[in-house]
Amino acid sequence: MRVLHELSPEVSFNEPIVTLGTYDGVHLGHQQIIRSMVAEAKEQGRESVLLTFHPHPRMVLYPDSHTVRLIDTVDEKLAKLEKLGLDTVILYPFTSKFSRLTAVEFVRDVLVGQIGVKHMLVGHDHHFGKNREGNFQHLVDLGALYDFTVEEIKAVDLNGTAISSTKIRKALSEGDMKTAEHYLGAPYRLSGTVVHGNKLGRTIGFPTANIEMDQATKMLPAIGVYAVNVDLNGRTLNGVMNIGKKPTVQQTEKIFVEVFIFDFSEDIYGETLTVSFHSRLRGEQQFGSIEALKEQLGKDEKEARTILADRV
């Protein structure tokens, strides 16, 4: 898969079929659009192209007030897109100047002028251009003017609910990992580097790996305790992850991300872990003593082992 960070006269395309959008999460709805595009492109000997944006538009439009938290980092998004068989992904630089392009200017100057679009696939209720003024009918009208065709892909439903990145973020914010997984088509994941913590866990029999996130904009699930799988250098391990402020042992507003890996005692400082979430066991609690905390952690481990054993 070719990844482009800019467009120039030196970059060429083979009668491209194009789709565009932020594609955060690359959920089942996104996957349907991309698979349709890839299949059509292969059948016609054309190039499948996804035009997406970096950074996220809201970070540029509202630099001082945005609260954007993304389902995927850029690397996670690209890895998912490559598995879907895309020929080319354009990570178009989203700037204040670019945001002021009208729908007509965007189609004329970027899609036609720089990419040479021949056919477009767009999702349900897609909008683009300054103030999101462009829609499917605009694309159809402009396609007639600039010699390209447009096809709308209907929203993918699960149990009568249309899938969207917004709904996935809502599920994550509520700790509803099952809904997030249903919409994504895979468990929600996050990655980070193992760093030194206060090492209290090892003194009570539950040594944890403290994780420093790879990207500040990556969305964390709701504060609480989760049954998880951990990928360490290709090995899949089971464990319990805590996301929270650790109120029993310290007073802080900082949110910590730490994982207790079952039956594991290796030194992994500096290693990268990828954590897959399966179920939220409980919210964060403040205990009256370390002994009470230790007792609850034992219960968490037992429940998580049962949940993860059922997923094998």
LOFILO-497690 format. One line per 8 residues: their letters; for each residue x, y, z of N, C-alpha, C. Coordinates in steps of 0.2 Angstrom, whole numbers. Atoms other than C-alpha are relative to their C-alpha. Layout:
N
A = X Y Z X Y Z X Y Z  ... $
//
This chain:
312
MRVLHELS = 4 -6 0 0 0 0 4 6 0  -4 -6 0 7 17 -5 -3 5 4  3 -5 -5 5 31 8 4 6 -2  -2 -7 2 6 49 2 -1 5 5  1 -6 -5 9 64 14 -2 6 -4  1 -7 4 7 77 0 -2 -2 -7  1 1 7 1 78 -18 4 5 -4  -4 -4 4 12 85 -32 -1 -2 -7 $
PEVSFNEP = 0 2 7 13 85 -51 4 -7 -1  -4 6 1 26 71 -49 -4 -7 2  4 6 -2 13 59 -41 -6 -1 -5  5 2 5 2 50 -53 -5 -6 2  4 5 -2 -13 39 -52 -3 -4 -6  3 4 6 -21 25 -63 -8 0 1  7 -1 0 -39 31 -66 -3 -2 6  1 2 -6 -42 31 -48 -8 0 2 $
IVTLGTYD = 6 0 -4 -58 26 -38 1 2 7  -2 -4 -6 -58 37 -23 -6 0 5  5 -2 -6 -67 38 -6 4 5 5  -4 -5 -4 -63 51 7 -4 1 7  3 -1 -6 -66 55 25 5 -1 6  -5 1 -5 -58 54 42 2 -7 2  0 7 -1 -61 36 44 3 -2 6  -3 1 -6 -57 36 62 -3 -7 3 $
GVHLGHQQ = 2 6 -2 -58 18 69 0 -6 -6  1 5 5 -60 10 52 -5 -6 2  5 4 -2 -76 2 58 -3 -4 -6  3 5 5 -87 -11 49 -3 4 -6  3 -4 6 -96 3 39 6 3 -4  -6 -2 4 -79 10 33 2 -6 -4  -3 6 3 -73 -8 29 -5 -2 -6  5 2 6 -89 -11 18 2 5 -6 $
IIRSMVAE = -1 -5 5 -85 5 8 7 -2 -3  -7 1 3 -66 1 6 0 -7 -4  0 6 4 -70 -17 1 -3 0 -6  3 -1 6 -82 -12 -12 4 4 -5  -4 -4 5 -70 1 -19 6 -5 -2  -6 5 2 -55 -12 -19 -2 -5 -5  2 5 5 -65 -25 -28 -2 3 -6  2 -3 7 -72 -13 -41 7 2 -3 $
AKEQGRES = -7 -2 3 -54 -6 -44 3 -6 -3  -3 6 3 -47 -23 -46 -3 -3 -6  4 3 6 -61 -29 -58 2 5 -6  -1 -5 6 -58 -13 -69 7 2 -1  -7 -2 2 -39 -12 -68 2 7 2  -1 -6 -3 -40 4 -58 4 0 7  -3 -1 -6 -32 11 -43 -5 2 6  4 -1 -6 -41 11 -26 4 5 5 $
VLLTFHPH = -4 -6 -4 -37 28 -16 -5 2 5  4 -4 -6 -43 34 1 4 6 1  -2 -7 -2 -41 52 4 -2 1 7  1 -1 -7 -40 55 23 4 6 2  -3 -7 -2 -34 70 33 4 -1 7  -5 0 -6 -20 73 46 2 7 1  4 3 -6 -22 80 59 -7 0 -1  7 0 0 -40 78 63 -3 7 -1 $
PRMVLYPD = 2 -7 1 -50 93 56 -2 4 6  2 -4 -6 -57 98 73 6 3 4  -6 -2 -4 -39 100 80 2 6 -3  -2 -6 4 -36 113 66 -5 6 1  5 -5 -1 -53 122 67 -1 3 6  1 -3 -7 -54 123 86 6 -2 4  -6 2 -4 -36 122 92 0 1 7  0 -2 -7 -40 130 109 -6 -4 4 $
SHTVRLID = 6 2 -4 -56 121 113 -2 -7 -2  2 7 2 -57 104 104 2 -5 6  -1 6 -4 -58 88 114 0 -6 -3  -1 6 5 -54 76 100 4 -5 4  -3 6 -2 -50 59 106 -1 -5 -5  1 4 6 -47 47 92 0 -8 2  0 7 -1 -51 28 91 7 -3 -2  -6 3 2 -35 25 81 5 5 0 $
TVDEKLAK = -5 -5 2 -18 33 80 1 -1 -8  -2 0 8 -11 36 62 2 -7 -2  -3 7 1 -1 20 63 -5 -5 0  5 5 -1 -16 10 69 -5 0 -6  5 -1 6 -27 17 55 3 -3 -6  -3 3 6 -14 13 41 1 -7 0  0 8 0 -12 -5 47 -6 -3 -1  6 3 2 -30 -8 46 -2 1 -7 $
LEKLGLDT = 2 -1 7 -32 0 29 4 -4 -4  -4 4 4 -17 -10 22 -3 -7 0  3 7 0 -26 -26 28 -6 -1 -5  6 0 4 -41 -21 17 2 0 -7  -2 1 7 -31 -21 1 1 6 -4  -1 -6 4 -30 -3 -3 6 1 -4  -6 -2 3 -18 3 -16 4 6 2  -3 -7 -2 -15 21 -10 -4 3 5 $
VILYPFTS = 3 -4 -6 -19 31 6 4 7 -1  -2 -7 0 -17 50 5 -1 3 7  1 -4 -6 -14 58 22 1 7 -1  0 -7 2 -19 75 16 1 5 6  -1 -5 -5 -12 89 27 -6 5 1  5 -5 -1 -27 98 35 2 6 3  -3 -6 -2 -23 116 37 -6 5 0  5 -5 -1 -33 132 41 -2 2 -8 $
KFSRLTAV = 1 -2 7 -31 137 22 -4 -5 -3  4 5 4 -37 120 16 -7 0 2  6 0 -3 -52 121 28 -5 5 -4  4 -6 3 -58 137 18 -2 -2 -7  2 2 7 -59 128 1 -8 -2 0  7 2 1 -77 127 -5 -1 -7 -2  1 7 3 -85 111 -10 2 0 -7  -2 0 7 -82 116 -28 7 0 -1 $
EFVRDVLV = -8 0 1 -64 121 -26 3 -6 2  -3 6 -3 -60 105 -16 -1 -5 -6  1 5 5 -68 94 -30 5 2 -6  -4 -2 6 -60 104 -44 8 0 0  -7 -1 -1 -43 108 -37 4 -7 3  -4 6 -3 -39 92 -27 -3 -7 -3  2 7 2 -50 77 -32 1 0 -8  -1 0 7 -50 82 -51 7 2 -2 $
GQIGVKHM = -7 -3 3 -34 93 -53 6 -4 3  -6 3 -2 -22 83 -42 -1 -7 0  0 7 0 -29 66 -41 -3 -3 -6  3 2 6 -39 64 -57 -5 -5 1  5 5 -2 -54 55 -49 -4 -2 -7  4 2 5 -64 44 -61 -7 -3 3  6 3 -3 -76 36 -49 1 1 7  0 -1 -7 -81 40 -31 -5 -5 4 $
LVGHDHHF = 4 3 -4 -88 30 -17 0 4 7  1 -4 -6 -95 39 -2 -5 -3 5  4 3 -5 -103 34 14 -7 4 1  7 -3 -1 -121 38 20 1 7 3  0 -6 -3 -123 56 24 7 4 0  -7 -3 0 -106 62 19 0 7 -2  0 -7 1 -102 80 19 8 2 -1  -7 -2 1 -86 90 14 0 7 -2 $
GKNREGNF = -1 -7 1 -79 107 10 -2 5 5  0 -5 -5 -80 123 19 -7 0 3  7 0 -4 -94 123 33 -4 -7 -2  3 6 1 -97 105 27 -6 1 -5  6 -2 4 -108 112 13 -1 -5 -6  1 5 6 -105 98 0 -3 -6 3  3 7 -2 -115 82 0 0 -4 -6  0 5 5 -119 67 -11 -2 4 -7 $
QHLVDLGA = 3 -2 6 -130 77 -23 5 5 -3  -5 -5 3 -116 91 -25 5 -4 -4  -5 4 4 -104 77 -30 -2 -3 -6  3 2 7 -116 70 -43 0 5 -5  0 -6 4 -118 87 -50 7 2 -3  -7 -2 2 -99 91 -50 3 -6 -5  -2 6 4 -96 73 -57 -2 1 -8  2 -1 6 -106 77 -72 4 6 -4 $
LYDFTVEE = -4 -5 3 -96 93 -75 7 -2 -1  -7 1 1 -79 86 -72 1 -7 -2  -1 6 3 -82 69 -79 2 -6 5  -1 6 -5 -82 57 -64 -7 -2 2  6 3 -3 -96 46 -57 0 -1 7  0 1 -7 -102 44 -39 -5 -5 2  4 5 -3 -109 30 -29 -1 1 7  1 -1 -7 -117 31 -12 0 -7 3 $
IKAVDLNG = 0 7 -3 -114 16 0 -4 1 6  4 -1 -6 -128 15 13 3 -2 6  -2 2 -6 -125 14 31 0 -7 2  0 7 -3 -120 -3 39 -4 0 7  4 0 -6 -133 -7 52 2 -7 4  0 6 -4 -131 -19 67 -5 1 5  6 0 -4 -147 -23 76 -4 6 -1  4 -6 1 -155 -8 68 3 6 1 $
TAISSTKI = -4 -6 -2 -142 4 73 6 1 -5  -5 -2 5 -131 13 60 7 1 4  -7 0 -3 -112 11 64 3 7 -2  -4 -6 1 -102 27 66 5 1 5  -6 -1 -4 -86 33 74 -3 3 7  3 -3 -6 -96 44 86 -3 -5 5  3 5 -5 -106 29 93 5 -4 3  -5 4 -3 -90 19 95 3 4 6 $
RKALSEGD = -3 -4 -5 -82 34 105 -5 0 6  4 0 -6 -98 35 116 0 -7 4  0 7 -3 -97 16 119 6 0 5  -6 0 -3 -79 18 124 0 4 7  1 -5 -6 -83 33 136 -4 -3 5  4 3 -5 -95 22 145 3 -7 2  -3 6 -2 -84 7 146 -3 -6 -3  4 5 4 -95 -3 134 4 -3 -5 $
MKTAEHYL = -4 2 5 -82 -13 126 -3 -5 -5  4 5 4 -94 -26 119 -3 3 -6  3 -4 6 -103 -13 108 6 3 -4  -6 -3 4 -86 -5 103 2 -6 -5  -3 5 4 -80 -22 97 -5 -2 -5  5 2 5 -96 -26 88 0 5 -6  0 -5 5 -95 -10 78 7 0 -3  -7 0 3 -76 -11 75 2 -6 -4 $
GAPYRLSG = -2 6 3 -76 -29 70 6 -3 4  -6 3 -4 -62 -32 83 0 3 6  0 -4 -7 -58 -28 101 4 7 -1  -3 -7 0 -53 -10 105 7 -1 2  -7 1 -2 -34 -9 106 4 7 2  -4 -5 -1 -21 3 113 7 -2 1  -7 2 -1 -2 3 113 4 5 4  -4 -4 -4 11 10 124 7 -3 2 $
TVVHGNKL = -6 2 -3 28 9 132 0 -1 7  0 1 -7 31 1 149 5 4 3  -4 -5 -4 38 14 161 0 -2 7  0 1 -7 43 14 179 -6 3 4  5 -3 -4 29 17 192 2 -1 7  -2 -1 -7 28 17 211 2 -7 3  -2 7 -1 30 -3 211 -4 -2 7  4 2 -6 17 -4 225 -3 -7 -2 $
GRTIGFPT = 4 7 2 8 -19 215 4 -6 2  -4 6 -1 23 -30 217 0 -2 8  0 1 -7 22 -28 236 -6 -4 3  7 3 -2 4 -35 237 -2 -6 -5  1 6 4 6 -49 224 -3 1 -7  3 -1 6 -1 -40 209 5 6 -4  -4 -5 3 14 -32 200 -3 2 -7  3 -2 6 8 -21 186 5 4 -5 $
ANIEMDQA = -4 -3 5 16 -14 170 -3 7 -1  3 -7 1 13 5 169 2 2 -7  -1 -1 7 10 10 151 0 8 -1  0 -7 3 14 27 143 -2 0 -7  3 0 6 3 30 129 4 2 -6  -4 -2 6 10 31 111 -3 7 -3  2 -6 2 -1 46 107 -5 4 4  4 -3 -5 -10 59 118 -7 1 -2 $
TKMLPAIG = 7 -1 2 -25 60 107 -4 -7 -1  4 7 0 -29 41 108 -5 0 5  5 1 -5 -45 38 117 1 -5 5  0 5 -5 -45 29 133 -7 -2 2  7 2 -2 -60 19 138 -1 3 7  1 -2 -6 -69 24 154 4 -2 6  -4 2 -5 -60 24 170 -3 -7 3  2 7 -3 -61 6 178 4 -5 -1 $
VYAVNVDL = -4 6 0 -55 -11 178 -2 -5 -6  2 3 6 -55 -22 162 4 -7 -1  -3 6 3 -51 -40 156 3 1 -7  -4 -2 6 -38 -39 143 4 -5 -3  -6 4 3 -26 -48 131 5 5 -1  -5 -4 1 -9 -41 130 5 -3 -5  -4 2 5 2 -43 115 7 3 1  -7 -2 -1 21 -43 119 5 -4 -5 $
NGRTLNGV = -5 3 5 33 -46 104 -3 -6 -3  4 6 4 20 -58 96 -3 -5 5  3 5 -5 15 -67 112 -6 3 3  7 -2 -3 -3 -66 118 0 -2 7  1 2 -7 -5 -65 137 -6 3 2  6 -3 -3 -20 -62 148 2 4 6  -1 -5 -5 -22 -49 161 -6 4 2  5 -5 -2 -32 -36 170 3 7 0 $
MNIGKKPT = -2 -6 0 -30 -18 166 -4 5 4  4 -5 -4 -34 -3 177 2 7 -3  -1 -7 3 -37 14 170 -3 5 6  3 -4 -5 -39 27 184 5 4 4  -4 -4 -4 -32 38 198 3 -3 6  -2 3 -5 -28 25 210 -1 3 7  1 -4 -6 -37 33 225 1 -3 6  -2 4 -7 -33 20 238 7 2 2 $
VQQTEKIF = -8 0 -2 -14 23 237 3 7 -1  -3 -6 1 -12 41 231 -6 5 -2  4 -6 2 -21 58 228 2 3 -6  -3 -3 6 -19 64 211 -6 0 -5  5 0 5 -29 69 196 2 -3 -7  -3 4 5 -18 60 184 -3 -6 -1  3 7 2 -25 45 175 6 -5 -2  -5 5 1 -14 30 176 -3 -6 -5 $
VEVFIFDF = 2 6 4 -14 15 163 5 -5 2  -5 6 -3 -7 -1 171 -4 -7 -1  2 6 1 -9 -19 167 3 -5 4  -2 6 -3 -7 -35 178 0 -6 -4  0 6 5 -2 -49 167 1 -6 4  0 6 -3 -6 -66 173 6 -4 -1  -6 5 1 8 -79 177 6 3 -4  -5 -3 4 21 -67 171 5 4 5 $
SEDIYGET = -5 -4 -5 37 -60 180 6 3 -4  -6 -3 4 49 -54 166 1 7 1  -1 -7 0 57 -37 166 -1 3 -7  2 -2 7 49 -28 151 0 8 0  0 -7 0 53 -10 155 3 2 -7  -2 -3 7 55 0 138 -3 -4 -5  3 4 5 45 -14 129 -7 4 -2  7 -2 2 29 -10 119 -5 -5 1 $
LTVSFHSR = 6 5 -1 13 -18 124 -6 3 -4  6 -2 3 -3 -18 114 -5 -4 3  5 3 -4 -18 -21 124 -7 0 -3  7 1 3 -35 -28 118 -5 -1 5  5 0 -6 -50 -24 129 -6 -5 -2  6 5 1 -64 -38 131 -6 2 4  6 -1 -5 -75 -33 146 2 4 6  -1 -4 -6 -76 -20 159 -3 -4 6 $
LRGEQQFG = 2 3 -6 -76 -28 176 -4 4 5  3 -5 -5 -80 -13 187 2 7 -1  -3 -7 -1 -78 5 190 6 1 5  -5 -1 -5 -64 12 200 -3 1 7  2 -1 -7 -66 11 219 5 2 5  -5 -2 -5 -58 18 234 -1 -5 6  0 5 -5 -54 5 247 3 3 7  -2 -2 -7 -52 7 266 7 -2 2 $
SIEALKEQ = -6 2 -2 -36 -2 267 3 -4 -6  -4 3 5 -22 -10 256 -3 -8 0  2 7 -1 -29 -27 262 -7 -1 -4  6 0 4 -46 -23 255 1 0 -7  -1 0 7 -39 -18 239 3 -6 -3  -3 6 2 -29 -34 238 -5 -5 -1  5 5 0 -44 -44 241 -4 1 -7  4 -2 6 -54 -35 227 4 -2 -7 $
LGKDEKEA = -4 2 5 -39 -38 215 0 -7 -2  1 7 1 -40 -56 218 -6 -2 -3  6 1 3 -58 -56 213 0 2 -7  -1 -2 7 -54 -46 198 3 -5 -5  -4 5 4 -41 -59 192 -4 -6 -1  4 6 1 -53 -73 195 -5 1 -6  5 -1 5 -67 -65 185 3 1 -7  -3 -1 6 -55 -60 171 2 -6 -3 $
RTILADRV = -2 6 3 -48 -77 169 -6 -4 -3  6 3 2 -65 -84 167 -3 3 -7  2 -4 6 -70 -71 154 5 -2 -6  -5 1 5 -54 -73 144 0 -7 -2  0 7 1 -55 -92 145 -6 -2 -5  6 1 5 -72 -91 136 1 2 -7  -1 -3 6 -65 -81 122 5 -4 -4  -6 4 4 -51 -94 117 -4 -4 -6 $
//
